[in-house]
């Protein structure tokens, strides 16, 4: 019950956001390629943030 209010670690939050964005990219790629490309760029930025956090965590 107390886990509801516990802040999740930023890495897992970013990974969840990345997965959600990629799913949306896949859906949009069938309908609107331009929006899908914009979302793909956003997903790429999220992936870079994930990699930066992983590198910082390993140090």
FENTATA-V394138 format. One record per backbone hydrogen bond with DSSP energy under -0.5 kcal/mol. CO is the residue of the C=O (numbers start at 0). NH is the residue of the N-H. If there is no record, write none. Layout:
# FENTATA-V394138
co/nh
CO/NH
CO/NH
This chain:
# FENTATA-V394138
co/nh
0/3
1/4
2/5
8/11
8/12
9/13
10/14
11/15
12/16
13/17
14/18
15/19
16/20
17/21
18/22
19/23
20/24
21/25
22/26
23/27
24/28
25/29
26/29
27/30
27/31
31/35
32/36
33/37
34/38
35/39
36/40
37/41
38/42
39/43
40/44
41/45
42/46
43/47
44/48
45/49
46/50
47/51
48/52
49/53
50/54
51/55
52/56
53/57
54/58
